[in-house]
Amino acid sequence: MKTVPEQSTLGRTDSEQLEFATSMGRCILTHNRVDFERLHIQYMEDNRQHCGIIVVPQKNAYEVAQRIGILVSALAVDEITNQLLYA
């Protein structure tokens, strides 16, 4: 897992963040449900591919990690690709 600051993508738009994650073969983890739901729909309407979007509520780090762990341990990579998931 890499954070936005670690990837030097701070200040980029949500669309640019998703494009970057996709170019790196990574799903994206976000608290921003509304904007990423919209982006997911746009991608599907345009027949574009992404590596997955995982939306998590803003909770403490332990709970977020626990939710993500449950989700990714239950799914294979190909089951996350092009999916909008809620952890």
N, C-alpha and C positions, 0 to 999 in steps of 0.2 A: 504494500500500500504506500502511495506517495501522496503528500498533501499539495495543495495549490502553491504555497510558498516554496516547497522543495522542488517543484517542477518549474519554478519561475514563471508561473502563469497568472499571478496575482494581478487583478485589474482587467483581465479578459472577460468578455461577455460569457453568459451561460452557454450560448451556442458554440463559441470558440473553445470553451472548456470541454464540451462534449466531443467536438471535432478532434481536439488534441488527445483526449482519452482514447477515442476510437483509433486514431493513428498509431497509438502506442499499444493497441490490443488490450486495453483495460476497460473494465466497467467503471462507472462513476458513482460515487457515494455522495448524497446530498441531503440537506435539510430543506431545500427549496422545492417543495412539492409542486406548487402551482406552475412555475416556469418550466420545470423539467417534464411535467405532464404535457405541457404545450409542445415542447421540443420533441418529445417522443411521438406525439400525434403527427407533427410535421414530418418527421423522419419516415413514419409508416406511410403517410399519404404520398410522399415523394419517392417511395421505394428505396430509401437510403438505409444503410446498415449502421448499427452501433453495437457496442459490446455489452450493453446492459446499463440500466439506471436503477440504482437502489436508493430509495427514499427512506430516511430514518427520522424519527422525531428528535427534537433537541432535548436530549436527556443527558445524564452524567455519562462520562466516558466508559465506565464499566458496563452500563446497561446497553449502550450503543454497540460496544464490542460483542456483548453476549448475543444481541439480536442478529448482528451480521454473521457471527459464527454459526448460529443455528441455520440461517438461510443458506450460506455458502456450503455448509457441510451436507445439506440436503439436496443440492442441485449441482449438476455437471456444468462445465463451461458452456456447452451448446444449449443448455436450458436457460442460461442467463442472457445469451446473445439476443439482441432486439427486444428484450423484455423490460417492462417497467414494473419493478418489484417494490413491495413495502415491507420493511423489517420492523 
